[in-house]
Amino acid sequence: MSSPRFAICATVIVCLSATLSSAQTNAPSSRPEDQIVKVERDWLAADAKGDLASLRQIISDDFMGSSFDGGLLTKEDIIPEGGAPGGFAGATPGQTNVRVFGDTGVLMGTINTAGSQMKPIRVTLVCQKRSQGWQIVAAQLGRMQ
């Protein structure tokens, strides 16, 4: 094989490899488990920014949850008022485990709260795949000892 021909072939192969690698890195994950982890991340980010439109999309209209004191929560109870950051501002997801059962997924894990004095929160999220994508339909939060 001649040197210029080899150089052209090598260049084409490198370019194709880089393009395919980039496409795989930027493509949304098709694994439902990864999509549910993304829902949790998106929820915490939207809450921190007071992004009401995103929160209304992420949290289902028929949402039900449990507060730290055992009270029942609705969607309107957990969306911050007036576009202000919510109660999870600065929080980040901790370790999680996700199981998917058809169009329903359960995420159990921790949320690392902002501030050095705050302890992580135990979280259980139930998500359901609907026409607009995965939504949080139920949540239970608990303080860790």
Backbone torsions as a table, in degrees:
resi	resn	phi	psi	omega
1	MET	NA	134.9	-177.6
2	SER	-74.9	156.2	-175.3
3	SER	-61.1	-47.8	178.8
4	PRO	-64.0	-37.8	179.8
5	ARG	-65.1	-43.0	177.9
6	PHE	-61.7	-42.7	-179.3
7	ALA	-63.4	-40.0	179.7
8	ILE	-67.0	-45.7	178.9
9	CYS	-60.6	-44.6	-179.9
10	ALA	-62.3	-41.7	179.9
11	THR	-63.4	-43.3	179.4
12	VAL	-62.7	-43.8	-179.8
13	ILE	-63.5	-42.9	179.0
14	VAL	-63.7	-43.3	-180.0
15	CYS	-64.4	-43.3	178.4
16	LEU	-63.6	-42.5	178.9
17	SER	-62.0	-43.7	180.0
18	ALA	-64.8	-40.8	-179.8
19	THR	-65.4	-45.6	179.3
20	LEU	-64.5	-40.9	179.0
21	SER	-63.0	-43.3	179.4
22	SER	-64.6	-41.9	-179.8
23	ALA	-63.5	-39.3	179.5
24	GLN	-70.0	-35.0	-179.8
25	THR	-70.3	-39.1	-175.4
26	ASN	-88.5	-14.5	-178.4
27	ALA	-72.3	140.4	176.7
28	PRO	-66.2	146.1	-177.9
29	SER	-68.8	139.0	177.6
30	SER	-91.0	-8.1	178.4
31	ARG	-73.4	124.0	179.4
32	PRO	-56.4	-36.6	179.7
33	GLU	-59.3	-42.9	179.1
34	ASP	-67.6	-36.0	178.9
35	GLN	-66.4	-36.4	178.5
36	ILE	-70.8	-39.6	174.6
37	VAL	-59.6	-39.7	178.4
38	LYS	-64.4	-37.2	177.4
39	VAL	-59.3	-44.3	178.7
40	GLU	-62.0	-45.3	179.4
41	ARG	-62.0	-44.4	179.4
42	ASP	-63.5	-39.0	178.5
43	TRP	-61.9	-49.3	-179.6
44	LEU	-63.6	-39.5	179.1
45	ALA	-66.3	-43.1	179.6
46	ALA	-66.3	-39.3	178.1
47	ASP	-63.0	-41.6	-178.8
48	ALA	-64.7	-31.8	-178.9
49	LYS	-92.9	-9.1	-174.5
50	GLY	68.2	33.0	-177.8
51	ASP	-80.7	89.3	-173.8
52	LEU	-63.8	-39.5	-179.4
53	ALA	-61.4	-45.5	179.4
54	SER	-66.3	-41.8	179.7
55	LEU	-62.6	-39.5	178.9
56	ARG	-66.5	-27.7	177.2
57	GLN	-78.8	-40.8	-175.5
58	ILE	-73.5	-37.2	-175.6
59	ILE	-99.8	125.6	-176.5
60	SER	-69.3	154.4	179.3
61	ASP	-63.5	-29.4	-179.2
62	ASP	-96.7	23.4	179.6
63	PHE	-56.2	143.0	169.5
64	MET	-139.4	143.2	-177.5
65	GLY	-147.2	175.1	-179.9
66	SER	-123.0	128.9	178.9
67	SER	-81.8	174.2	179.9
68	PHE	-61.0	-30.4	-179.1
69	ASP	-94.2	7.8	176.3
70	GLY	93.5	-1.5	178.5
71	GLY	-73.6	157.5	178.4
72	LEU	-86.0	142.3	-178.8
73	LEU	-120.3	147.7	173.0
74	THR	-112.3	176.7	178.5
75	LYS	-56.4	-45.7	-177.5
76	GLU	-66.3	-25.8	178.6
77	ASP	-69.4	-27.7	-173.7
78	ILE	-106.0	-3.2	176.3
79	ILE	-92.8	124.4	-177.6
80	PRO	-62.6	147.5	-179.5
81	GLU	-83.0	144.3	171.2
82	GLY	65.9	18.9	176.9
83	GLY	77.0	11.0	177.2
84	ALA	-79.2	155.4	175.2
85	PRO	-57.3	146.1	-178.8
86	GLY	-87.4	-169.9	-176.3
87	GLY	-69.8	-11.0	179.9
88	PHE	-105.8	18.5	180.0
89	ALA	-56.6	126.8	179.5
90	GLY	86.7	-4.6	-179.4
91	ALA	-78.6	151.5	178.1
92	THR	-132.5	150.6	177.9
93	PRO	-66.9	141.9	173.2
94	GLY	-100.1	-151.4	178.3
95	GLN	-67.9	138.9	179.4
96	THR	-135.6	156.5	170.4
97	ASN	-127.1	136.7	-178.6
98	VAL	-127.5	136.9	172.4
99	ARG	-126.7	138.3	-179.6
100	VAL	-117.5	134.6	179.2
101	PHE	-128.5	88.4	-177.5
102	GLY	69.1	-119.3	-179.4
103	ASP	-97.7	16.8	178.6
104	THR	-124.3	136.8	178.1
105	GLY	-129.6	147.6	178.2
106	VAL	-121.5	124.5	176.2
107	LEU	-110.1	126.3	174.1
108	MET	-123.8	131.9	-179.0
109	GLY	-176.8	-152.8	179.9
110	THR	-128.2	156.2	171.8
111	ILE	-119.2	125.1	177.3
112	ASN	-85.4	116.4	-177.0
113	THR	-81.4	159.3	178.7
114	ALA	-74.9	149.4	178.6
115	GLY	94.4	138.3	-175.6
116	SER	-71.7	-21.4	-177.1
117	GLN	-88.9	-11.2	-176.7
118	MET	-86.1	137.8	177.5
119	LYS	-89.3	155.1	176.8
120	PRO	-61.4	159.0	178.9
121	ILE	-111.2	136.5	173.5
122	ARG	-81.9	132.7	-177.5
123	VAL	-130.4	139.4	168.6
124	THR	-126.0	120.2	177.4
125	LEU	-115.7	136.2	172.0
126	VAL	-110.1	123.3	-178.7
127	CYS	-117.8	148.9	177.8
128	GLN	-131.5	137.5	178.5
129	LYS	-81.8	121.7	-179.0
130	ARG	-124.7	-178.2	-175.9
131	SER	-58.7	-32.5	-179.5
132	GLN	-90.6	3.5	-179.9
133	GLY	115.2	-170.1	-180.0
134	TRP	-72.0	135.0	176.6
135	GLN	-130.7	151.4	174.5
136	ILE	-80.7	121.3	179.9
137	VAL	-106.5	-20.8	178.9
138	ALA	-155.2	151.4	179.3
139	ALA	-150.8	145.8	171.3
140	GLN	-133.7	128.9	-179.7
141	LEU	-117.4	143.9	177.9
142	GLY	-145.0	142.9	177.4
143	ARG	-76.5	138.5	177.3
144	MET	-89.9	142.3	-179.0
145	GLN	-81.6	NA	NA
